Amino acid sequence: MSVFAKATAKRGARGIWTGVALAGAAALLLSACTSGGGSTTAPTEEPADTGDALPIEAGPRDLTLKVGQLAPQSGSLAVLGPPQIAAAKLAVDDINKADLGITLELVLRDEGDTSIDVATGSVTDLLSQGVSAISGAAASAQTRNIYEQVTSAGVVLMSPSNTGLDLSTIDDNDLYWRTAPSDLLQGEVLGNLIAEDGNSTLGIIFQNDAYGTGFAETTKKAFESAGGEVVAESSYNTGDTNFTTQISDVTAQSPDAIAIISFDQAKIIIPELVGGGFPGDKIYLTDGNRLDYSDVFAPGLIKGAKATTPGLDLATLGDFTDRLLEVDPSLTDFTYAAESYDNIVLFALAAYAANDTSGTKIAEYLRQISGSSGDGEKVTDFAQGAALLEKGEQIDYDGLSGPITFDENGDPTGATIGIYEYQDDNTSTRVN
């Protein structure tokens, strides 16, 4: 059977995805109802006939947009910071070099993790500097801590890596968005992958926060729907450094496989787990801990282990990774880099479409430039999009992270979940 899953889903009344995962496809596709934005002042030139779409004013732009980025530079998720930061810098550089009437300034700040509140101070600083838009936070838990502070200031917030289920329905004044799919989707793929690999029983070690509990629940549901049984579940708290109890609780039930839903705590959990006799090739990881373990694990420790991560195969993105390495030569991982790049481009294109750099105006146009109106011309980079917008034409931006069409809750209506397998050197290679 295939190591991938396809799910068709539709949005319920409260914005929760429901669907059934089906084996045998190379992507996870979604369908959802979308809605256009509201009204705005009529332009000086007649826009194209776009039905319910907001009008695009033709003519050159002279805009300056200050964007903040909240990314983890410290804490348990710091591994995700460097690729997101490099991608944001690259996007800003590309937009400014295009010289099409909008200039971007990027302000970087650390989000830390939930063990110490760094994010609130960082957001306060970003808002004091007059940013109209913020890319971040990387962690769903951090977004829950800061979204009210951001959105109450009229600033638009877009995360490249939030996957928490409940974020679809937060009270955000239509100012919170994300380019990563929810954990419901990745959990379906992970649960089905574990079952497809021939495992009948599963143990789950997970982080006791909204990310971990939601992900564990959807993985369990998918695995059991595929005929398996979750025989043990054990959680730990953010900031914990000893996981002996969790490992003992799970291995005592002798599961065929163990899924670890964590951040960099996996660097401690995995060696202890394998050292206690559990086979490394029966471990399953996620986007939060699909790390390069070549410098911290003995060769072959987790050879054959598998992991899931949202996003397209970066090998299909041309020279994107090479360009990121020019920005930051130390990069060894590119997780959520494409989504981070797209966040900045989406901010810029929405501001360009609105001919306004305020956060509320950017938010008004985000669905439309992502293709929700259904009649925009496909574009794949900022320069293409801005050139059409300058003519007063509608666009449909499909970026480096794939087709981006936002639904009524600011969630992407389509996503690809990649499957990775660990090699002898404890690095992962995409296998589907």
Residue pairs with C-beta under 8 A, 6 or more apart in sequence:
1 23
1 24
1 196
2 23
2 24
2 25
2 26
2 196
2 432
3 193
3 196
3 197
3 306
3 419
3 431
3 432
4 23
4 24
4 25
4 26
4 27
4 28
4 189
4 193
4 417
4 419
4 432
5 21
5 22
5 23
5 25
5 28
5 188
5 189
5 192
5 193
5 417
6 21
6 22
6 23
6 24
6 25
6 27
6 28
6 29
7 19
7 20
7 21
7 22
7 28
7 29
7 30
7 185
7 188
7 189
8 19
8 20
8 22
8 29
8 30
8 31
9 17
9 18
9 19
9 30
9 31
9 32
10 17
10 18
10 19
10 31
10 32
10 33
11 17
11 32
11 33
11 407
11 408
11 409
12 18
14 169
15 168
15 169
15 408
15 409
15 411
16 165
16 168
16 169
16 184
17 30
17 168
17 182
17 184
17 185
19 30
19 188
20 225
21 188
21 189
21 191
21 192
21 222
21 225
21 226
23 192
23 196
26 432
27 416
27 417
28 181
28 185
28 188
28 189
28 415
28 416
28 417
29 414
30 181
30 185
30 412
30 413
30 414
30 415
31 413
32 407
32 411
32 413
33 407
33 408
34 367
34 372
34 405
34 406
34 407
34 408
34 413
35 367
35 372
35 408
36 51
36 52
36 53
36 54
36 367
36 368
36 372
36 373
37 53
37 54
37 364
37 365
37 367
37 368
38 54
38 364
39 54
40 54
40 55
40 354
40 364
42 55
43 55
43 56
43 57
43 58
43 392
44 57
44 59
45 57
45 58
45 59
45 392
46 392
47 55
47 56
47 57
47 58
47 392
48 56
48 392
48 393
48 394
50 373
50 375
50 376
50 394
51 373
51 375
52 373
53 368
53 373
53 375
53 376
53 394
54 353
54 354
54 364
54 365
54 368
55 392
56 353
56 389
56 392
56 393
56 394
57 355
57 392
58 390
58 391
58 392
59 390
59 392
60 101
60 390
61 100
61 101
61 102
61 352
61 355
61 386
61 390
62 101
63 101
63 102
63 103
63 351
63 352
63 355
63 356
63 357
64 102
64 103
64 104
64 105
64 357
65 102
65 103
65 104
65 105
65 132
65 133
65 347
65 348
65 351
65 357
66 104
66 105
66 107
66 129
66 130
66 131
66 132
66 357
67 88
67 92
67 104
67 105
67 106
67 107
67 131
67 132
67 133
67 134
67 135
67 344
67 347
68 106
68 107
68 108
68 109
68 126
68 129
68 131
68 133
68 134
68 135
68 136
69 84
69 85
69 88
69 106
69 107
69 108
69 109
69 134
69 135
69 136
69 340
70 109
70 110
70 111
70 119
70 122
70 123
70 126
70 134
70 135
70 136
70 137
70 138
70 142
70 146
71 80
71 81
71 84
71 85
71 88
71 108
71 110
71 111
71 135
71 136
71 137
71 138
71 340
72 78
72 79
72 80
72 81
72 110
72 111
72 112
72 113
72 137
72 138
72 139
73 81
73 85
73 110
73 111
73 112
74 110
74 112
74 113
74 118
75 111
75 112
75 113
75 115
75 116
75 118
76 113
76 115
76 238
76 263
76 264
76 265
77 113
77 138
77 139
77 263
77 264
77 288
78 264
79 263
79 264
79 291
79 333
80 138
80 161
80 335
80 336
81 110
81 138
82 328
82 330
82 331
82 333
83 324
83 328
83 331
83 333
83 334
83 335
83 336
83 337
83 340
84 135
84 136
84 138
84 160
84 161
84 336
84 337
84 339
84 340
85 108
85 328
85 340
86 324
86 327
86 328
86 331
86 337
87 160
87 324
87 337
87 338
87 339
87 340
87 341
87 344
88 106
88 108
88 135
88 340
88 341
88 343
88 344
89 106
89 327
90 323
90 324
90 327
90 341
91 340
91 341
91 342
91 343
91 344
91 345
91 348
91 382
92 104
92 105
92 106
92 344
93 327
94 345
94 381
94 382
94 383
95 102
95 104
95 344
95 345
95 348
95 382
96 103
96 104
98 382
98 383
98 386
100 352
100 382
100 383
100 386
100 387
100 390
101 352
101 386
101 390
102 348
102 351
102 352
102 386
104 344
104 348
106 344
107 126
107 129
107 131
109 122
109 123
109 125
109 126
110 118
110 122
111 118
111 119
111 122
111 136
111 137
111 138
111 139
111 142
112 118
112 119
112 122
112 142
113 139
113 141
113 142
113 238
113 263
114 139
114 141
114 142
114 145
114 209
114 238
115 238
115 239
117 145
119 137
119 142
119 145
119 146
120 145
120 146
120 149
123 134
123 146
123 149
123 150
124 149
126 134
127 149
127 150
127 153
127 155
131 155
132 155
132 156
132 347
132 351
132 357
132 358
132 359
132 362
133 155
133 156
133 157
133 158
133 347
133 359
133 362
134 150
134 155
134 156
134 157
134 158
135 158
135 159
135 160
135 340
135 343
135 344
135 347
136 142
136 143
136 157
136 159
136 160
137 143
137 146
137 159
137 162
138 159
138 160
138 161
138 162
138 336
139 161
139 162
139 211
140 159
140 162
140 163
140 164
140 167
140 210
140 211
141 164
141 209
141 210
141 211
141 238
143 157
143 159
143 162
143 164
143 167
143 176
144 164
144 166
144 167
144 170
144 210
146 157
147 157
147 170
147 172
147 176
150 157
150 175
150 176
151 157
151 172
151 173
151 175
151 176
152 173
153 359
154 175
154 358
154 359
154 360
155 175
155 359
156 175
156 176
156 177
156 347
156 359
156 360
156 362
156 363
156 366
157 172
157 175
157 176
157 177
158 176
158 177
158 178
158 179
158 343
158 346
158 347
158 366
158 410
159 177
159 178
159 179
159 180
159 343
160 178
160 179
160 180
160 336
160 339
160 340
160 342
160 343
160 401
161 178
161 180
161 287
161 335
161 336
161 339
161 340
162 178
162 180
163 180
163 181
163 182
163 183
163 186
163 211
163 215
163 287
163 310
164 182
164 183
164 210
164 211
164 214
165 182
165 183
165 184
165 210
165 214
165 218
166 210
166 214
167 176
167 178
167 182
168 182
168 409
168 411
169 409
170 176
172 410
174 363
174 410
175 359
175 360
175 363
176 410
177 346
177 363
177 366
177 406
177 410
177 411
178 410
178 411
178 412
179 339
179 342
179 343
179 346
179 399
179 401
179 404
179 412
180 310
180 336
180 339
180 412
180 415
181 310
181 411
181 412
181 415
181 417
182 411
183 211
183 214
183 215
183 218
184 214
184 218
185 310
185 415
185 417
186 215
186 218
186 286
186 287
186 308
186 309
186 310
186 417
187 214
187 215
187 216
187 217
187 218
187 219
187 221
187 222
188 218
188 222
189 222
189 308
189 417
189 419
190 215
190 219
190 222
190 259
190 284
190 286
190 308
191 218
191 219
191 220
191 221
191 222
191 223
191 224
191 225
191 226
191 228
192 222
192 223
192 226
193 284
193 306
193 308
193 419
194 202
194 219
194 223
194 228
194 257
194 259
194 284
195 222
195 223
195 226
195 227
195 228
196 226
197 257
197 306
198 256
199 228
199 255
199 256
199 257
199 282
200 227
200 228
200 229
200 256
201 228
201 229
201 230
201 231
201 253
201 254
201 255
201 256
201 257
202 220
202 223
202 228
202 229
202 230
202 231
202 255
202 256
202 257
202 258
202 259
203 230
203 231
203 232
203 233
203 234
203 250
203 251
203 253
203 255
203 257
203 258
203 259
204 216
204 219
204 220
204 230
204 232
204 233
204 234
204 250
204 258
204 259
204 260
204 261
205 234
205 235
205 236
205 243
205 246
205 247
205 250
205 258
205 259
205 260
205 261
205 262
205 269
206 212
206 213
206 215
206 216
206 233
206 234
206 235
206 236
206 259
206 260
206 261
206 262
207 235
207 236
207 237
207 238
207 261
207 262
207 263
207 265
207 288
208 235
208 236
208 237
208 238
209 238
211 261
211 288
212 235
212 261
212 262
213 235
215 261
215 286
216 233
216 235
216 259
216 261
219 259
219 261
220 230
220 233
223 230
224 230
231 253
231 254
231 255
232 249
232 250
232 252
232 253
232 255
233 250
234 245
234 246
234 247
234 249
234 250
235 246
236 243
236 246
236 262
236 265
240 265
241 268
243 265
243 268
243 269
243 272
244 272
246 269
247 269
247 272
247 273
247 276
250 258
251 258
251 273
251 276
251 277
251 278
256 282
257 282
257 283
257 284
258 273
258 278
258 282
258 283
258 284
259 283
259 284
259 285
259 286
260 266
260 269
260 270
260 283
260 284
260 285
260 286
260 289
261 286
261 288
261 289
262 269
262 286
262 288
262 289
263 288
263 289
264 289
264 291
265 289
266 285
266 289
266 291
267 291
267 293
267 296
270 280
270 283
270 293
270 297
270 301
270 302
271 297
271 301
273 283
274 280
274 283
274 301
274 302
280 300
280 301
280 302
280 303
280 304
280 305
280 422
281 302
281 303
281 304
281 305
282 305
283 302
283 305
284 305
284 306
284 307
284 308
285 305
285 306
285 307
285 308
286 307
286 308
286 309
287 307
287 308
287 309
287 310
287 335
287 336
289 307
290 307
290 308
290 309
290 335
290 420
290 428
291 333
292 332
292 333
292 426
292 427
292 428
293 301
293 302
293 422
293 426
293 427
294 425
294 426
294 427
296 426
297 426
299 424
299 425
299 426
300 424
300 426
301 426
302 422
302 426
303 422
303 423
303 424
303 426
304 421
304 422
305 421
305 422
306 419
306 420
306 421
306 422
306 431
307 419
307 420
307 421
307 422
307 428
308 417
308 418
308 419
308 420
309 335
309 417
309 418
309 420
310 336
310 415
310 416
310 417
310 418
311 335
311 336
311 338
311 339
311 401
311 402
311 416
311 418
312 338
312 400
312 401
312 402
312 416
312 418
313 418
313 430
314 320
314 321
314 334
314 337
314 338
315 430
317 338
317 400
320 337
320 338
320 341
320 400
321 334
321 337
324 331
324 334
324 337
325 331
338 399
338 400
338 401
338 402
339 401
341 399
341 400
341 401
342 397
342 399
342 400
342 401
342 404
345 381
345 382
345 385
345 397
345 399
346 366
346 369
346 370
346 397
346 399
346 404
347 362
348 382
348 386
349 365
349 369
349 382
349 385
349 386
349 389
349 395
349 397
350 361
350 362
350 363
350 364
350 365
350 366
350 369
351 357
351 361
351 362
351 365
352 385
352 386
352 389
352 390
353 365
353 368
353 369
353 389
353 395
354 361
354 362
354 364
354 365
356 362
366 406
366 410
367 373
367 406
368 376
368 394
369 376
369 385
369 389
369 395
369 396
369 397
370 396
370 397
370 404
370 405
370 406
371 378
371 396
371 397
371 398
371 403
371 404
371 405
372 405
372 406
372 407
373 394
375 394
376 393
376 394
376 395
376 396
377 388
377 393
377 394
377 395
377 396
378 395
378 396
378 398
379 385
379 388
379 395
379 396
379 397
379 398
380 397
380 398
380 399
384 395
385 395
385 397
388 394
388 395
389 395
396 405
397 404
398 404
402 414
402 415
402 416
403 414
404 412
405 412
405 413
405 414
406 412
406 413
407 413
418 430
418 432
419 430
419 431
419 432
420 428
420 429
420 430
420 431
421 428
421 429
421 431
422 428
422 429
423 429
